[in-house]
Amino acid sequence: MRGISIKVIVLATLAVIGIDIVSGIALATIFGGPALNADMTDEQLKQAAAAMVEQPGYLTAALILGTGSTILGGYLAARLARTVPYFHALAFGVLGVVLGVLTSSELPTWFRVVGLGLTVPAALLGAWFAKRQFGADRN
């Protein structure tokens, strides 16, 4: 599509993946706590992860942090592009939905539906913030 920078969308996506990895480690540390350790077998890690995703506190925190990182990704896509900010954020959001569908199978269905449903609006909200700030920079 003319005016859309694939490079910008990929950069925003990579930044958000990095943020999501760090927040995932933080959530695992908080909600997995001492139950997780380096000596665990793969089967034990799978069981610990399955127990963690059943905790309402974990799911709530993951949803909030994931939505926040998506807002940031939409902001980055719009801000880096400098042209058609909403289309860049939309493309970022759609890519996020595709990646979410491919990677979230072990999560509860309600969580997947809510998370995927928030992805595009959150990305567009990030573009709105970027457009507001970019407009203020020009004055």
PyMOL commands that place a pseudoatom at each C-alpha (Angstrom):
pseudoatom trace, name=CA, resn=MET, resi=1, chain=A, elem=C, hetatm=0, pos=[0.000, 0.000, 0.000]
pseudoatom trace, name=CA, resn=ARG, resi=2, chain=A, elem=C, hetatm=0, pos=[1.341, 3.402, -0.930]
pseudoatom trace, name=CA, resn=GLY, resi=3, chain=A, elem=C, hetatm=0, pos=[2.520, 5.460, 2.005]
pseudoatom trace, name=CA, resn=ILE, resi=4, chain=A, elem=C, hetatm=0, pos=[2.736, 2.516, 4.408]
pseudoatom trace, name=CA, resn=SER, resi=5, chain=A, elem=C, hetatm=0, pos=[6.238, 1.673, 5.619]
pseudoatom trace, name=CA, resn=ILE, resi=6, chain=A, elem=C, hetatm=0, pos=[6.700, -2.033, 6.292]
pseudoatom trace, name=CA, resn=LYS, resi=7, chain=A, elem=C, hetatm=0, pos=[9.972, -1.161, 8.049]
pseudoatom trace, name=CA, resn=VAL, resi=8, chain=A, elem=C, hetatm=0, pos=[8.122, 1.031, 10.563]
pseudoatom trace, name=CA, resn=ILE, resi=9, chain=A, elem=C, hetatm=0, pos=[5.546, -1.673, 11.273]
pseudoatom trace, name=CA, resn=VAL, resi=10, chain=A, elem=C, hetatm=0, pos=[8.263, -4.294, 11.761]
pseudoatom trace, name=CA, resn=LEU, resi=11, chain=A, elem=C, hetatm=0, pos=[10.264, -1.990, 14.067]
pseudoatom trace, name=CA, resn=ALA, resi=12, chain=A, elem=C, hetatm=0, pos=[7.198, -1.225, 16.193]
pseudoatom trace, name=CA, resn=THR, resi=13, chain=A, elem=C, hetatm=0, pos=[6.345, -4.929, 16.334]
pseudoatom trace, name=CA, resn=LEU, resi=14, chain=A, elem=C, hetatm=0, pos=[9.870, -5.905, 17.388]
pseudoatom trace, name=CA, resn=ALA, resi=15, chain=A, elem=C, hetatm=0, pos=[9.871, -3.207, 20.076]
pseudoatom trace, name=CA, resn=VAL, resi=16, chain=A, elem=C, hetatm=0, pos=[6.577, -4.487, 21.462]
pseudoatom trace, name=CA, resn=ILE, resi=17, chain=A, elem=C, hetatm=0, pos=[7.752, -8.104, 21.366]
pseudoatom trace, name=CA, resn=GLY, resi=18, chain=A, elem=C, hetatm=0, pos=[10.756, -7.021, 23.446]
pseudoatom trace, name=CA, resn=ILE, resi=19, chain=A, elem=C, hetatm=0, pos=[8.515, -5.205, 25.917]
pseudoatom trace, name=CA, resn=ASP, resi=20, chain=A, elem=C, hetatm=0, pos=[6.178, -8.206, 26.089]
pseudoatom trace, name=CA, resn=ILE, resi=21, chain=A, elem=C, hetatm=0, pos=[9.093, -10.557, 26.798]
pseudoatom trace, name=CA, resn=VAL, resi=22, chain=A, elem=C, hetatm=0, pos=[10.292, -8.360, 29.664]
pseudoatom trace, name=CA, resn=SER, resi=23, chain=A, elem=C, hetatm=0, pos=[6.768, -8.000, 31.084]
pseudoatom trace, name=CA, resn=GLY, resi=24, chain=A, elem=C, hetatm=0, pos=[6.234, -11.763, 30.698]
pseudoatom trace, name=CA, resn=ILE, resi=25, chain=A, elem=C, hetatm=0, pos=[9.382, -12.445, 32.703]
pseudoatom trace, name=CA, resn=ALA, resi=26, chain=A, elem=C, hetatm=0, pos=[8.228, -9.980, 35.359]
pseudoatom trace, name=CA, resn=LEU, resi=27, chain=A, elem=C, hetatm=0, pos=[4.788, -11.615, 35.530]
pseudoatom trace, name=CA, resn=ALA, resi=28, chain=A, elem=C, hetatm=0, pos=[6.328, -15.089, 35.756]
pseudoatom trace, name=CA, resn=THR, resi=29, chain=A, elem=C, hetatm=0, pos=[8.553, -13.885, 38.588]
pseudoatom trace, name=CA, resn=ILE, resi=30, chain=A, elem=C, hetatm=0, pos=[5.641, -12.308, 40.447]
pseudoatom trace, name=CA, resn=PHE, resi=31, chain=A, elem=C, hetatm=0, pos=[3.020, -14.998, 39.903]
pseudoatom trace, name=CA, resn=GLY, resi=32, chain=A, elem=C, hetatm=0, pos=[5.243, -18.064, 39.502]
pseudoatom trace, name=CA, resn=GLY, resi=33, chain=A, elem=C, hetatm=0, pos=[7.558, -17.039, 42.285]
pseudoatom trace, name=CA, resn=PRO, resi=34, chain=A, elem=C, hetatm=0, pos=[9.658, -19.700, 43.956]
pseudoatom trace, name=CA, resn=ALA, resi=35, chain=A, elem=C, hetatm=0, pos=[7.690, -22.437, 42.182]
pseudoatom trace, name=CA, resn=LEU, resi=36, chain=A, elem=C, hetatm=0, pos=[9.760, -21.687, 39.055]
pseudoatom trace, name=CA, resn=ASN, resi=37, chain=A, elem=C, hetatm=0, pos=[13.440, -22.591, 39.035]
pseudoatom trace, name=CA, resn=ALA, resi=38, chain=A, elem=C, hetatm=0, pos=[16.189, -23.552, 36.615]
pseudoatom trace, name=CA, resn=ASP, resi=39, chain=A, elem=C, hetatm=0, pos=[16.214, -27.197, 37.708]
pseudoatom trace, name=CA, resn=MET, resi=40, chain=A, elem=C, hetatm=0, pos=[12.673, -27.894, 36.490]
pseudoatom trace, name=CA, resn=THR, resi=41, chain=A, elem=C, hetatm=0, pos=[12.031, -30.357, 33.686]
pseudoatom trace, name=CA, resn=ASP, resi=42, chain=A, elem=C, hetatm=0, pos=[10.091, -29.297, 30.594]
pseudoatom trace, name=CA, resn=GLU, resi=43, chain=A, elem=C, hetatm=0, pos=[7.014, -31.094, 31.924]
pseudoatom trace, name=CA, resn=GLN, resi=44, chain=A, elem=C, hetatm=0, pos=[7.260, -29.301, 35.276]
pseudoatom trace, name=CA, resn=LEU, resi=45, chain=A, elem=C, hetatm=0, pos=[7.621, -25.945, 33.499]
pseudoatom trace, name=CA, resn=LYS, resi=46, chain=A, elem=C, hetatm=0, pos=[4.512, -26.684, 31.419]
pseudoatom trace, name=CA, resn=GLN, resi=47, chain=A, elem=C, hetatm=0, pos=[2.552, -27.572, 34.561]
pseudoatom trace, name=CA, resn=ALA, resi=48, chain=A, elem=C, hetatm=0, pos=[3.737, -24.417, 36.345]
pseudoatom trace, name=CA, resn=ALA, resi=49, chain=A, elem=C, hetatm=0, pos=[2.808, -22.265, 33.335]
pseudoatom trace, name=CA, resn=ALA, resi=50, chain=A, elem=C, hetatm=0, pos=[-0.621, -23.917, 33.127]
pseudoatom trace, name=CA, resn=ALA, resi=51, chain=A, elem=C, hetatm=0, pos=[-1.214, -23.202, 36.822]
pseudoatom trace, name=CA, resn=MET, resi=52, chain=A, elem=C, hetatm=0, pos=[-0.091, -19.599, 36.386]
pseudoatom trace, name=CA, resn=VAL, resi=53, chain=A, elem=C, hetatm=0, pos=[-2.508, -18.850, 33.532]
pseudoatom trace, name=CA, resn=GLU, resi=54, chain=A, elem=C, hetatm=0, pos=[-5.380, -20.003, 35.746]
pseudoatom trace, name=CA, resn=GLN, resi=55, chain=A, elem=C, hetatm=0, pos=[-4.715, -17.215, 38.255]
pseudoatom trace, name=CA, resn=PRO, resi=56, chain=A, elem=C, hetatm=0, pos=[-7.098, -14.257, 37.796]
pseudoatom trace, name=CA, resn=GLY, resi=57, chain=A, elem=C, hetatm=0, pos=[-4.439, -11.809, 39.003]
pseudoatom trace, name=CA, resn=TYR, resi=58, chain=A, elem=C, hetatm=0, pos=[-1.977, -13.037, 36.401]
pseudoatom trace, name=CA, resn=LEU, resi=59, chain=A, elem=C, hetatm=0, pos=[-4.540, -12.832, 33.612]
pseudoatom trace, name=CA, resn=THR, resi=60, chain=A, elem=C, hetatm=0, pos=[-5.621, -9.327, 34.637]
pseudoatom trace, name=CA, resn=ALA, resi=61, chain=A, elem=C, hetatm=0, pos=[-2.039, -8.075, 34.821]
pseudoatom trace, name=CA, resn=ALA, resi=62, chain=A, elem=C, hetatm=0, pos=[-1.170, -9.734, 31.495]
pseudoatom trace, name=CA, resn=LEU, resi=63, chain=A, elem=C, hetatm=0, pos=[-4.185, -8.136, 29.821]
pseudoatom trace, name=CA, resn=ILE, resi=64, chain=A, elem=C, hetatm=0, pos=[-3.343, -4.678, 31.180]
pseudoatom trace, name=CA, resn=LEU, resi=65, chain=A, elem=C, hetatm=0, pos=[0.352, -4.914, 30.279]
pseudoatom trace, name=CA, resn=GLY, resi=66, chain=A, elem=C, hetatm=0, pos=[-0.398, -6.385, 26.859]
pseudoatom trace, name=CA, resn=THR, resi=67, chain=A, elem=C, hetatm=0, pos=[-2.888, -3.646, 26.056]
pseudoatom trace, name=CA, resn=GLY, resi=68, chain=A, elem=C, hetatm=0, pos=[-0.420, -1.028, 27.271]
pseudoatom trace, name=CA, resn=SER, resi=69, chain=A, elem=C, hetatm=0, pos=[2.349, -2.404, 25.079]
pseudoatom trace, name=CA, resn=THR, resi=70, chain=A, elem=C, hetatm=0, pos=[-0.031, -2.428, 22.112]
pseudoatom trace, name=CA, resn=ILE, resi=71, chain=A, elem=C, hetatm=0, pos=[-0.877, 1.236, 22.725]
pseudoatom trace, name=CA, resn=LEU, resi=72, chain=A, elem=C, hetatm=0, pos=[2.858, 1.945, 22.790]
pseudoatom trace, name=CA, resn=GLY, resi=73, chain=A, elem=C, hetatm=0, pos=[3.335, -0.038, 19.575]
pseudoatom trace, name=CA, resn=GLY, resi=74, chain=A, elem=C, hetatm=0, pos=[0.603, 1.937, 17.825]
pseudoatom trace, name=CA, resn=TYR, resi=75, chain=A, elem=C, hetatm=0, pos=[2.231, 5.119, 19.077]
pseudoatom trace, name=CA, resn=LEU, resi=76, chain=A, elem=C, hetatm=0, pos=[5.640, 4.025, 17.774]
pseudoatom trace, name=CA, resn=ALA, resi=77, chain=A, elem=C, hetatm=0, pos=[4.246, 2.975, 14.397]
pseudoatom trace, name=CA, resn=ALA, resi=78, chain=A, elem=C, hetatm=0, pos=[2.466, 6.301, 13.970]
pseudoatom trace, name=CA, resn=ARG, resi=79, chain=A, elem=C, hetatm=0, pos=[5.315, 8.414, 15.308]
pseudoatom trace, name=CA, resn=LEU, resi=80, chain=A, elem=C, hetatm=0, pos=[8.064, 6.721, 13.296]
pseudoatom trace, name=CA, resn=ALA, resi=81, chain=A, elem=C, hetatm=0, pos=[6.034, 6.856, 10.090]
pseudoatom trace, name=CA, resn=ARG, resi=82, chain=A, elem=C, hetatm=0, pos=[5.120, 10.545, 10.322]
pseudoatom trace, name=CA, resn=THR, resi=83, chain=A, elem=C, hetatm=0, pos=[2.609, 10.000, 7.491]
pseudoatom trace, name=CA, resn=VAL, resi=84, chain=A, elem=C, hetatm=0, pos=[-0.760, 8.247, 7.618]
pseudoatom trace, name=CA, resn=PRO, resi=85, chain=A, elem=C, hetatm=0, pos=[-0.335, 7.482, 11.339]
pseudoatom trace, name=CA, resn=TYR, resi=86, chain=A, elem=C, hetatm=0, pos=[-3.645, 5.682, 11.719]
pseudoatom trace, name=CA, resn=PHE, resi=87, chain=A, elem=C, hetatm=0, pos=[-2.944, 3.342, 8.807]
pseudoatom trace, name=CA, resn=HIS, resi=88, chain=A, elem=C, hetatm=0, pos=[0.457, 2.454, 10.251]
pseudoatom trace, name=CA, resn=ALA, resi=89, chain=A, elem=C, hetatm=0, pos=[-1.110, 1.776, 13.646]
pseudoatom trace, name=CA, resn=LEU, resi=90, chain=A, elem=C, hetatm=0, pos=[-3.894, -0.224, 11.994]
pseudoatom trace, name=CA, resn=ALA, resi=91, chain=A, elem=C, hetatm=0, pos=[-1.352, -2.358, 10.120]
pseudoatom trace, name=CA, resn=PHE, resi=92, chain=A, elem=C, hetatm=0, pos=[0.575, -2.851, 13.369]
pseudoatom trace, name=CA, resn=GLY, resi=93, chain=A, elem=C, hetatm=0, pos=[-2.654, -3.848, 15.143]
pseudoatom trace, name=CA, resn=VAL, resi=94, chain=A, elem=C, hetatm=0, pos=[-3.676, -6.308, 12.427]
pseudoatom trace, name=CA, resn=LEU, resi=95, chain=A, elem=C, hetatm=0, pos=[-0.214, -7.887, 12.547]
pseudoatom trace, name=CA, resn=GLY, resi=96, chain=A, elem=C, hetatm=0, pos=[-0.617, -8.097, 16.330]
pseudoatom trace, name=CA, resn=VAL, resi=97, chain=A, elem=C, hetatm=0, pos=[-3.929, -9.923, 15.932]
pseudoatom trace, name=CA, resn=VAL, resi=98, chain=A, elem=C, hetatm=0, pos=[-2.366, -12.402, 13.503]
pseudoatom trace, name=CA, resn=LEU, resi=99, chain=A, elem=C, hetatm=0, pos=[0.564, -13.044, 15.842]
pseudoatom trace, name=CA, resn=GLY, resi=100, chain=A, elem=C, hetatm=0, pos=[-1.821, -13.322, 18.794]
pseudoatom trace, name=CA, resn=VAL, resi=101, chain=A, elem=C, hetatm=0, pos=[-3.949, -15.931, 17.045]
pseudoatom trace, name=CA, resn=LEU, resi=102, chain=A, elem=C, hetatm=0, pos=[-0.831, -17.940, 16.249]
pseudoatom trace, name=CA, resn=THR, resi=103, chain=A, elem=C, hetatm=0, pos=[0.723, -17.796, 19.727]
pseudoatom trace, name=CA, resn=SER, resi=104, chain=A, elem=C, hetatm=0, pos=[-1.980, -17.701, 22.405]
pseudoatom trace, name=CA, resn=SER, resi=105, chain=A, elem=C, hetatm=0, pos=[-3.531, -21.165, 22.186]
pseudoatom trace, name=CA, resn=GLU, resi=106, chain=A, elem=C, hetatm=0, pos=[-2.796, -22.182, 25.796]
pseudoatom trace, name=CA, resn=LEU, resi=107, chain=A, elem=C, hetatm=0, pos=[-4.667, -19.211, 27.258]
pseudoatom trace, name=CA, resn=PRO, resi=108, chain=A, elem=C, hetatm=0, pos=[-8.352, -19.296, 28.276]
pseudoatom trace, name=CA, resn=THR, resi=109, chain=A, elem=C, hetatm=0, pos=[-10.754, -18.569, 25.416]
pseudoatom trace, name=CA, resn=TRP, resi=110, chain=A, elem=C, hetatm=0, pos=[-12.282, -15.501, 27.093]
pseudoatom trace, name=CA, resn=PHE, resi=111, chain=A, elem=C, hetatm=0, pos=[-8.795, -14.027, 27.549]
pseudoatom trace, name=CA, resn=ARG, resi=112, chain=A, elem=C, hetatm=0, pos=[-7.908, -14.601, 23.906]
pseudoatom trace, name=CA, resn=VAL, resi=113, chain=A, elem=C, hetatm=0, pos=[-11.164, -13.019, 22.713]
pseudoatom trace, name=CA, resn=VAL, resi=114, chain=A, elem=C, hetatm=0, pos=[-10.779, -9.950, 24.931]
pseudoatom trace, name=CA, resn=GLY, resi=115, chain=A, elem=C, hetatm=0, pos=[-7.067, -9.580, 24.193]
pseudoatom trace, name=CA, resn=LEU, resi=116, chain=A, elem=C, hetatm=0, pos=[-7.479, -9.922, 20.444]
pseudoatom trace, name=CA, resn=GLY, resi=117, chain=A, elem=C, hetatm=0, pos=[-10.535, -7.653, 20.500]
pseudoatom trace, name=CA, resn=LEU, resi=118, chain=A, elem=C, hetatm=0, pos=[-8.554, -4.904, 22.231]
pseudoatom trace, name=CA, resn=THR, resi=119, chain=A, elem=C, hetatm=0, pos=[-5.543, -5.109, 19.919]
pseudoatom trace, name=CA, resn=VAL, resi=120, chain=A, elem=C, hetatm=0, pos=[-6.635, -2.922, 16.998]
pseudoatom trace, name=CA, resn=PRO, resi=121, chain=A, elem=C, hetatm=0, pos=[-8.427, -0.296, 19.145]
pseudoatom trace, name=CA, resn=ALA, resi=122, chain=A, elem=C, hetatm=0, pos=[-5.377, -0.089, 21.440]
pseudoatom trace, name=CA, resn=ALA, resi=123, chain=A, elem=C, hetatm=0, pos=[-3.043, 0.355, 18.467]
pseudoatom trace, name=CA, resn=LEU, resi=124, chain=A, elem=C, hetatm=0, pos=[-5.283, 3.104, 17.083]
pseudoatom trace, name=CA, resn=LEU, resi=125, chain=A, elem=C, hetatm=0, pos=[-5.339, 4.780, 20.503]
pseudoatom trace, name=CA, resn=GLY, resi=126, chain=A, elem=C, hetatm=0, pos=[-1.540, 4.821, 20.368]
pseudoatom trace, name=CA, resn=ALA, resi=127, chain=A, elem=C, hetatm=0, pos=[-1.741, 6.529, 16.967]
pseudoatom trace, name=CA, resn=TRP, resi=128, chain=A, elem=C, hetatm=0, pos=[-4.143, 9.073, 18.423]
pseudoatom trace, name=CA, resn=PHE, resi=129, chain=A, elem=C, hetatm=0, pos=[-1.604, 9.904, 21.151]
pseudoatom trace, name=CA, resn=ALA, resi=130, chain=A, elem=C, hetatm=0, pos=[1.167, 10.178, 18.555]
pseudoatom trace, name=CA, resn=LYS, resi=131, chain=A, elem=C, hetatm=0, pos=[-0.918, 12.390, 16.296]
pseudoatom trace, name=CA, resn=ARG, resi=132, chain=A, elem=C, hetatm=0, pos=[-1.782, 14.681, 19.204]
pseudoatom trace, name=CA, resn=GLN, resi=133, chain=A, elem=C, hetatm=0, pos=[1.865, 14.959, 20.199]
pseudoatom trace, name=CA, resn=PHE, resi=134, chain=A, elem=C, hetatm=0, pos=[3.101, 15.303, 16.623]
pseudoatom trace, name=CA, resn=GLY, resi=135, chain=A, elem=C, hetatm=0, pos=[0.545, 18.047, 16.004]
pseudoatom trace, name=CA, resn=ALA, resi=136, chain=A, elem=C, hetatm=0, pos=[1.713, 19.833, 19.157]
pseudoatom trace, name=CA, resn=ASP, resi=137, chain=A, elem=C, hetatm=0, pos=[5.344, 19.586, 17.981]
pseudoatom trace, name=CA, resn=ARG, resi=138, chain=A, elem=C, hetatm=0, pos=[4.497, 21.392, 14.771]
pseudoatom trace, name=CA, resn=ASN, resi=139, chain=A, elem=C, hetatm=0, pos=[2.995, 24.442, 16.506]
for i in range(1, 139): cmd.bond("trace and resi %d" % i, "trace and resi %d" % (i + 1))
show_as sticks, trace
zoom trace
